[in-house]
Amino acid sequence: MTPQLLFVDDEKNVLQGLRRSLRCMRHDWTMHFAEGAAAALDVLQNTPIDIIVSDMRMPEMDGAQLLEKVSVDYPSTARFVLSGQADRETTYRSIGPSHRFFSKPYDGDAFSEAVNRVLEARRQLSSEAVTAVSRLKCLPTPEATRETFRREMAADSRTVDQIADVVAADVGLSLKVLQLTNSSYFGHGGEVSCPRQAVRMLDLAVLQELTDQHRLSVGLVRSEHADAFEALCTEAVEASGSDPLGLFSTLDRMLALTDDGACLGDEAPSAAAYLTSLWGLPASIVSVCQSLGAKPGGAEQTLVA
């Protein structure tokens, strides 16, 4: 079955433009076009959608509200935003329920390539594993690190470099800021693989608001795995000392310890590759994740507290 994509916008002419620009993909994707959120929900009720691509500014139910509902009712569906400049508050609300943000006007070739990368990564996983990864809004951060981050953000004497150091010492925080800077949530977009660079691109004012709204990190609910999870984070940070990409060397095992991670099993390396593809991280990071299953200490040796 060909992948099912759903495009949502309240302007008919925008949908017609998308239909024309993506005509070259009609043999690779089955595409549905919905004029507004209500029409989109009708499609979702009757069709298993792999990826939904929504505008932000729509009447009655905006894109952030639609994607939040989709994240609950259809958690395996990948959730993208394709929108013009949204106001800051709406952008903040979209960060949790969406996986990636594309700006209008968009590069059709780059968009199609990004979608195909996600679809290929999905094909490597069972439906249960796809759902487990798609539900993640943040990779958990150890509680001690979360407290350090909150304290540093609240300090009057804080500097960008100090905050960047805290972020770069945690896999979850690093992944989140890289998700935001590699997508167009704040008008950036591009190939950014260094967490410190990502922090500098976001700036402290944005980081403060995201911290206040609890959009940058979450704790680990499965507390019985807290020690093992923190050990994996420490291992990753130590590995990044000799190779910056080493920060992602334990991502498969960390995913296996998340709330829904028990279902991953030997799919954990592919799940790590899917997560980094879904969030739009650079190919260099995705490639590291794709190689994890072949390395000693991969997901098959997941630590359990």
VMD Tcl script that draws the C-alpha trace (Angstrom):
set ca {
  {0.00 0.00 0.00}
  {1.36 3.40 -0.92}
  {1.91 5.89 1.90}
  {-1.09 8.04 2.76}
  {-0.51 11.79 3.20}
  {-3.09 14.36 4.28}
  {-2.63 18.08 3.52}
  {-4.75 20.55 5.47}
  {-5.31 24.23 4.77}
  {-8.37 26.47 5.01}
  {-7.57 28.14 1.67}
  {-8.67 26.17 -1.39}
  {-6.16 27.88 -3.67}
  {-3.29 26.84 -1.38}
  {-4.44 23.22 -1.54}
  {-4.70 23.45 -5.31}
  {-1.16 24.83 -5.44}
  {0.09 21.96 -3.30}
  {-1.70 19.45 -5.51}
  {0.00 20.91 -8.58}
  {3.46 21.19 -7.06}
  {3.37 17.63 -5.70}
  {1.89 16.06 -8.83}
  {5.25 14.44 -9.53}
  {4.82 12.38 -6.32}
  {1.38 10.99 -7.23}
  {2.81 7.54 -8.05}
  {4.71 7.37 -4.74}
  {2.14 8.82 -2.34}
  {-1.63 8.72 -2.06}
  {-2.50 12.32 -1.25}
  {-5.63 13.67 0.40}
  {-6.46 17.38 0.60}
  {-8.75 18.74 3.32}
  {-10.12 22.28 3.45}
  {-9.90 22.96 7.19}
  {-9.59 20.94 10.38}
  {-13.11 19.48 10.35}
  {-12.61 18.04 6.87}
  {-9.23 16.67 7.96}
  {-10.78 14.84 10.90}
  {-13.33 13.28 8.55}
  {-10.49 11.92 6.42}
  {-8.64 10.60 9.46}
  {-11.74 8.74 10.64}
  {-11.88 6.75 7.42}
  {-8.27 6.49 6.23}
  {-5.06 5.41 8.03}
  {-2.87 8.45 7.43}
  {0.92 8.10 7.65}
  {1.73 11.84 7.62}
  {-0.49 14.86 8.16}
  {0.78 18.24 6.93}
  {-1.21 21.15 8.33}
  {-1.32 24.91 8.02}
  {-1.32 26.82 11.32}
  {-3.73 29.70 10.83}
  {-7.19 28.22 10.37}
  {-10.56 29.30 11.80}
  {-12.43 27.38 14.53}
  {-9.57 24.89 15.08}
  {-6.04 26.04 14.22}
  {-3.16 23.80 13.22}
  {-1.75 23.42 16.71}
  {-5.14 22.32 18.06}
  {-5.66 19.92 15.16}
  {-2.26 18.30 15.59}
  {-2.77 18.01 19.34}
  {-5.99 16.09 18.68}
  {-4.27 13.92 16.08}
  {-1.45 13.16 18.54}
  {-4.01 11.74 20.97}
  {-6.47 10.03 18.62}
  {-4.03 8.90 15.91}
  {-0.66 8.73 17.68}
  {1.16 6.81 14.95}
  {0.56 9.58 12.39}
  {3.60 11.79 11.74}
  {2.62 15.43 12.27}
  {4.13 18.22 10.17}
  {3.38 21.93 9.92}
  {3.56 23.76 6.59}
  {2.76 27.38 7.28}
  {3.68 30.98 6.78}
  {5.01 33.01 9.67}
  {2.87 32.15 12.68}
  {2.78 34.32 15.79}
  {5.09 33.29 18.64}
  {2.34 31.96 20.90}
  {0.91 29.71 18.17}
  {4.39 28.46 17.31}
  {4.99 27.53 20.95}
  {1.72 25.59 21.04}
  {2.73 23.66 17.93}
  {6.05 22.45 19.37}
  {4.60 19.62 21.44}
  {2.13 18.03 19.00}
  {4.16 18.55 15.82}
  {7.30 16.75 14.74}
  {8.57 19.24 12.18}
  {7.81 22.75 10.86}
  {8.21 23.78 7.20}
  {7.85 27.41 6.18}
  {5.90 28.80 3.24}
  {6.90 29.35 0.53}
  {8.42 25.90 0.62}
  {11.03 24.07 -1.42}
  {9.07 21.23 -3.01}
  {12.11 19.04 -3.69}
  {13.48 19.44 -0.16}
  {10.04 18.79 1.32}
  {9.55 15.62 -0.74}
  {13.01 14.39 0.21}
  {12.28 14.97 3.91}
  {8.95 13.16 3.68}
  {10.49 10.20 1.86}
  {13.24 9.96 4.48}
  {10.60 9.69 7.20}
  {8.55 7.16 5.24}
  {11.60 4.97 4.63}
  {12.48 5.03 8.34}
  {8.86 4.11 9.23}
  {9.01 1.08 6.94}
  {11.73 -0.44 9.13}
  {9.44 -0.53 12.18}
  {6.37 -2.38 13.43}
  {3.22 -0.34 13.96}
  {3.73 -0.56 17.75}
  {7.24 0.87 17.47}
  {6.09 3.66 15.13}
  {3.43 4.65 17.68}
  {5.89 4.57 20.59}
  {8.29 6.91 18.81}
  {5.62 9.21 17.37}
  {4.18 9.80 20.85}
  {7.46 11.28 22.13}
  {7.36 15.04 22.56}
  {10.75 15.05 24.27}
  {13.28 12.39 25.13}
  {13.31 12.37 28.96}
  {15.99 14.24 30.87}
  {17.32 13.02 34.26}
  {15.72 15.00 37.08}
  {19.02 16.35 38.42}
  {19.86 17.76 34.98}
  {16.38 19.29 34.64}
  {16.85 21.03 37.98}
  {20.29 22.31 36.95}
  {18.85 23.62 33.70}
  {15.98 25.39 35.47}
  {18.37 26.92 37.99}
  {20.78 28.16 35.33}
  {17.94 29.61 33.26}
  {16.63 31.50 36.33}
  {20.03 32.99 37.21}
  {20.43 36.71 36.52}
  {24.05 36.12 35.56}
  {23.29 33.41 33.00}
  {25.09 33.44 29.67}
  {24.40 31.65 26.42}
  {27.58 29.62 26.82}
  {26.58 28.44 30.31}
  {23.17 27.32 29.08}
  {24.73 25.69 26.03}
  {27.02 23.65 28.29}
  {24.04 22.31 30.28}
  {22.12 21.43 27.12}
  {25.12 19.71 25.51}
  {25.52 17.54 28.63}
  {22.07 15.98 28.12}
  {20.81 13.91 25.21}
  {17.14 14.87 25.63}
  {17.71 18.63 25.79}
  {20.15 18.42 22.88}
  {17.68 16.53 20.71}
  {14.94 19.06 21.43}
  {16.95 22.16 20.56}
  {18.25 20.42 17.44}
  {14.68 19.58 16.43}
  {13.72 23.25 16.77}
  {16.71 24.65 14.87}
  {16.74 22.08 12.06}
  {13.08 22.84 11.39}
  {11.57 26.27 10.78}
  {9.76 26.79 14.10}
  {11.67 30.03 14.61}
  {12.66 30.79 11.04}
  {15.93 28.86 11.10}
  {15.97 25.48 9.40}
  {19.17 23.97 8.11}
  {21.86 21.45 8.94}
  {22.73 21.90 12.61}
  {24.28 18.95 14.46}
  {25.95 20.80 17.34}
  {23.70 21.40 20.40}
  {25.76 24.41 21.49}
  {25.26 26.04 18.09}
  {21.54 25.25 18.29}
  {21.26 27.01 21.67}
  {22.94 30.11 20.25}
  {20.54 30.13 17.31}
  {17.47 30.00 19.56}
  {18.73 32.72 21.95}
  {18.01 33.01 25.67}
  {14.65 34.76 25.43}
  {13.14 31.91 23.41}
  {14.75 29.30 25.66}
  {13.33 31.04 28.73}
  {9.79 31.03 27.36}
  {10.07 27.40 26.29}
  {11.39 26.47 29.73}
  {8.59 28.37 31.48}
  {6.04 26.53 29.32}
  {7.68 23.12 29.98}
  {8.25 22.48 26.28}
  {11.96 21.59 26.34}
  {12.14 18.62 28.65}
  {10.18 15.96 30.50}
  {11.07 13.62 33.31}
  {11.24 9.84 33.09}
  {7.92 8.39 34.28}
  {9.29 4.88 34.67}
  {11.26 5.76 37.81}
  {12.57 2.22 38.21}
  {14.75 2.93 35.15}
  {16.05 6.31 36.34}
  {19.54 5.12 37.31}
  {20.01 3.14 34.09}
  {18.74 6.05 32.00}
  {21.11 8.51 33.69}
  {24.02 6.11 33.18}
  {23.27 5.98 29.46}
  {23.18 9.76 29.29}
  {26.55 9.95 31.04}
  {27.98 7.36 28.65}
  {26.74 9.38 25.66}
  {28.21 12.65 26.92}
  {31.55 10.97 27.58}
  {31.51 9.52 24.05}
  {30.87 13.01 22.63}
  {34.18 14.19 24.06}
  {36.12 12.41 21.32}
  {33.39 12.56 18.66}
  {30.50 15.09 18.82}
  {28.18 12.54 17.20}
  {28.92 10.20 20.09}
  {26.19 12.05 21.99}
  {23.68 9.92 20.07}
  {25.48 6.61 20.61}
  {23.10 5.41 23.33}
  {19.86 6.79 21.91}
  {18.50 3.33 21.05}
  {19.00 2.08 24.59}
  {17.55 5.28 26.05}
  {14.42 4.91 23.91}
  {13.99 1.36 25.22}
  {13.72 2.78 28.75}
  {11.06 5.40 27.98}
  {7.41 5.03 28.98}
  {6.41 3.20 25.77}
  {9.85 1.80 25.01}
  {9.27 -1.73 26.31}
  {7.75 -2.69 22.94}
  {10.86 -1.73 20.97}
  {13.13 -4.71 21.69}
  {15.59 -5.21 18.87}
  {13.80 -2.48 16.90}
  {15.32 0.19 19.15}
  {18.14 1.18 16.73}
  {15.61 1.59 13.91}
  {13.40 3.54 16.32}
  {16.30 5.91 17.02}
  {16.80 6.42 13.29}
  {13.07 7.07 12.88}
  {12.99 9.62 15.70}
  {15.90 11.61 14.32}
  {14.44 11.48 10.79}
  {11.00 12.46 12.06}
  {12.42 15.47 13.89}
  {14.40 16.57 10.83}
  {17.88 16.11 12.27}
  {20.87 16.05 9.89}
  {21.73 12.90 7.96}
  {24.96 12.52 9.95}
  {22.97 12.01 13.16}
  {20.43 9.69 11.50}
  {23.33 7.65 10.14}
  {24.79 7.21 13.63}
  {21.44 5.84 14.81}
  {21.14 3.50 11.84}
  {24.46 1.91 12.78}
  {23.63 1.34 16.45}
  {22.21 -2.16 16.10}
  {25.48 -3.47 14.70}
  {27.56 -2.15 17.61}
  {28.38 -3.93 20.89}
  {26.22 -2.50 23.64}
  {23.31 -1.83 21.28}
  {19.67 -2.15 22.17}
  {19.94 -5.88 22.80}
  {22.02 -5.03 25.89}
  {19.64 -2.39 27.23}
  {20.33 -1.59 30.86}
  {17.53 -2.32 33.29}
  {17.64 -0.94 36.80}
}
mol new
graphics top color blue
foreach p $ca { graphics top sphere $p radius 0.5 }
foreach p [lrange $ca 0 end-1] q [lrange $ca 1 end] { graphics top cylinder $p $q radius 0.2 }
display resetview
